[in-house]
Amino acid sequence: MLDRFRVPQARRFDWLDPVRVPLVPPVRRRLPIIWPDPVIPEWRRLWPPDPLGFPPLRPPNGLLRQEVTVPLAPTWAPADTDVYESADGLSSLVLPRYELAFDQVGVLDEPRVRIEERAGVPTMLITLLRTALPPGMGELPHVLSVSLTYRVPELVDVPFPEAVREDGGAVVVAALPLTSPGLRQQLLAAMSSLEAKPAVVVRRGVTVAIPNPMLLIEPPPPQTWTETALLMEWTAPPAPLLLSDAQRMRLGGGAAPGTVQGMRRLRIQHQGRGHPFWQDPARPERFYFLPDRFQLGRLPGSGRRPALDIRATSAAREEDLRVTVEFLARPVVSQERLAAAVPALAEEARRMGSQRPVTMEILADAQPVLRLGLPQGGAAPSALTERPQAQVDLETGVTHAETFTLEDFRLVHAALFGASLNVMNGEVRAGADDIPLELRLDHTAGDVLELTVLSVGAEELAARLVNIVESPVRVDRLEAAAVGGGLRVPLTVGGLPAGKTLAPREEAEITLAPTPLLPDGGAIALDQSGVTVLVDKAAIWASVFDDTAKPSLTREISVEAVPALFGGPGGDRVAVFVVTVEGASGSVRLSETELRAITTVRVPVRPLLVGGPIPPLRYRTETVWQSGGIGVSAWRETDATILLPVKTPPGSTS
């Protein structure tokens, strides 16, 4: 039997939707319904993508031709080689392509790729030119984005956040801020490698009307259109994009063909310890450094509480209790160390041909790793444990959360208050260098004193210091400087004896001399490295422990009696003991036939976390006598988990 129809690249349909009302009345032999050829086009790239990828079985509702307000595509799966029709039908439009611009440098033609300063940030600029439009054709309206792609070996796509169209759209300048020196070196290395296959990809977003598929039925319905956003990619020639050795060396330095010169590593001594610095080969006056250490931070706002959150979960047993500790550690940088390094760094910059002032910033390492001393099984750690899931930024700090058992958390709690040198201490590994990390509540990063200027005199100014944290502080040394306009002028602090202790919210009057001449935007900076926090454990614990969920521990309590306990004077006997335990779900009843009962009590876990005892149980007994009398005992306290009822004579409340 021959096929009832045969359509190239098309699916066969007999009766499309037996559930819904059919398109034609049912007859003994149903006629086939087919899509125009083709009905399964190549998967097109949509913007946003179409989750189906093929046309519906019924033509969708759409716009009539006179209702369309965007350019019309000639096919259901348009491409950037098609000719589009304007909404008014008066002109033909094409989607332009782009190619790299070239400049002649000596005898070479080099792609117009350059790196220049923008607002103090080195920025890579790539210039593209629009290809010529065919005669009589207009430009299809579109938006565009630019990316640099390469393989290492997986595909890396680096988007340029800015793409500016100039000269009426004939020129496109894409800009990528090189926020870290590693990014510059990485991109230049890729553009010098044939194996990396570097290329500039231009993505053009258009909104066009696409013709809806039509059913071959009589009478034919009018053609409808659907407005759709599409994203069309184009790799700008030449591909691969390769820089000459000379251009690569101008942009980032290079010692040999096919290589990119990395940053120079220097080591400068300060107070008996060597500190690494890195020099940018393309800008010899710019240096990068690592923080001296990381310390537990303090949060902004009233009280500046430690950046530490402790949360516990409810559990049925102590063994099941879990405690989560989340912290933020801030980088600490010695300004004295950096200032002492400036002469040596300036000499290195002059040796590399730069006469500009030295600038320094924290090295933006791409993959720093936290290594932390964590207790195991109630014992102190013997080695550091890597925590790759921690969020580490050498400039903003380290954020991490760790969950412990109860016995391990007690070691952590003690370590936070200075009882251990290795629990919850560790390091941040950045390349080949390790930066110490210390999580101690008596050594936090962040100001604990607040300065307010009261009056300005001819030779000195009066100011007020306030302790703004929850614990007392001891001021062993306090240094101040006027900072502004690129200058730092030391000031002498008077009126504050060494070793002065300030309670929380306590104030102290001081003087600063000489009176600084602060430019606009200037300020007085305090060096508080000589200020020690005298930890108030209760106040800190109240600020860092999250008791919102009221975590509790379930204790099983057994209430037991012996037969002899039911006897009484004059032949009277106890009918039942009713024992009420404070915090239990209900009372328990004991009789001569039921001598044991079980109840549960939920107790707060907060005292357990700090090594304290479980609060004692409070209970009382009602003795119901067979004669009808009832005696009630006083409330009693006990640490036991097995309770005995207290027999009380009728009418007694003792």
HELIX and SHEET records of a PDB file:
HELIX    1   1 ARG A   65  GLU A   67  5                                   3    
HELIX    2   2 ASP A  167  GLY A  169  5                                   3    
HELIX    3   3 PRO A  181  ALA A  190  1                                  10    
HELIX    4   4 ASP A  245  GLY A  252  1                                   8    
HELIX    5   5 GLU A  318  ASP A  320  5                                   3    
HELIX    6   6 GLN A  335  ARG A  351  1                                  17    
HELIX    7   7 LEU A  406  LEU A  416  1                                  11    
HELIX    8   8 LYS A  537  VAL A  544  1                                   8    
HELIX    9   9 PRO A  563  PHE A  566  5                                   4    
HELIX   10  10 PRO A  569  GLY A  571  5                                   3    
HELIX   11  11 ARG A  606  LEU A  609  1                                   4    
SHEET    1   A 3 TYR A  84  GLU A  85  0                                        
SHEET    2   A 3 SER A  92  VAL A  94 -1                                        
SHEET    3   A 3 GLY A 138  GLU A 139  1                                        
SHEET    1   B 3 TYR A  98  LEU A 100  0                                        
SHEET    2   B 3 VAL A 121  ARG A 130 -1                                        
SHEET    3   B 3 VAL A 113  ARG A 118 -1                                        
SHEET    1   C 4 TYR A  98  LEU A 100  0                                        
SHEET    2   C 4 VAL A 121  ARG A 130 -1                                        
SHEET    3   C 4 VAL A 171  PRO A 177 -1                                        
SHEET    4   C 4 GLU A 162  GLU A 166 -1                                        
SHEET    1   D 2 PHE A 102  VAL A 105  0                                        
SHEET    2   D 2 LEU A 108  PRO A 111 -1                                        
SHEET    1   E 4 LEU A 155  PHE A 160  0                                        
SHEET    2   E 4 VAL A 143  ARG A 151 -1                                        
SHEET    3   E 4 ALA A 199  PRO A 211 -1                                        
SHEET    4   E 4 TRP A 225  ALA A 236 -1                                        
SHEET    1   F 4 ARG A 264  HIS A 270  0                                        
SHEET    2   F 4 ARG A 273  GLN A 279 -1                                        
SHEET    3   F 4 ARG A 286  PHE A 289 -1                                        
SHEET    4   F 4 THR A 359  ILE A 362  1                                        
SHEET    1   G 7 LEU A 308  ALA A 312  0                                        
SHEET    2   G 7 ARG A 322  VAL A 332 -1                                        
SHEET    3   G 7 ARG A 293  GLY A 297 -1                                        
SHEET    4   G 7 ASP A 433  GLU A 438  1                                        
SHEET    5   G 7 ASN A 425  ALA A 430 -1                                        
SHEET    6   G 7 VAL A 369  LEU A 372 -1                                        
SHEET    7   G 7 THR A 385  ARG A 387 -1                                        
SHEET    1   H 4 LEU A 308  ALA A 312  0                                        
SHEET    2   H 4 ARG A 322  VAL A 332 -1                                        
SHEET    3   H 4 ARG A 293  GLY A 297 -1                                        
SHEET    4   H 4 THR A 444  ALA A 445  1                                        
SHEET    1   I 4 LEU A 308  ALA A 312  0                                        
SHEET    2   I 4 ARG A 322  VAL A 332 -1                                        
SHEET    3   I 4 GLY A 397  THR A 405 -1                                        
SHEET    4   I 4 GLN A 391  ASP A 393 -1                                        
SHEET    1   J 6 LEU A 449  VAL A 456  0                                        
SHEET    2   J 6 LEU A 461  ASN A 467 -1                                        
SHEET    3   J 6 GLU A 507  ALA A 513 -1                                        
SHEET    4   J 6 LEU A 487  GLY A 494 -1                                        
SHEET    5   J 6 GLU A 479  GLY A 484 -1                                        
SHEET    6   J 6 ALA A 523  ASP A 527 -1                                        
SHEET    1   K 3 LYS A 500  LEU A 502  0                                        
SHEET    2   K 3 VAL A 473  VAL A 475 -1                                        
SHEET    3   K 3 VAL A 531  VAL A 533 -1                                        
SHEET    1   L 3 ARG A 596  PRO A 604  0                                        
SHEET    2   L 3 SER A 552  GLU A 560 -1                                        
SHEET    3   L 3 ILE A 642  LEU A 643  1                                        
SHEET    1   M 4 VAL A 588  LEU A 590  0                                        
SHEET    2   M 4 VAL A 574  VAL A 581 -1                                        
SHEET    3   M 4 LEU A 617  TRP A 625 -1                                        
SHEET    4   M 4 ILE A 630  VAL A 632 -1                                        
SHEET    1   N 4 VAL A 588  LEU A 590  0                                        
SHEET    2   N 4 VAL A 574  VAL A 581 -1                                        
SHEET    3   N 4 LEU A 617  TRP A 625 -1                                        
SHEET    4   N 4 ARG A 636  THR A 638 -1                                        
END                                                                             
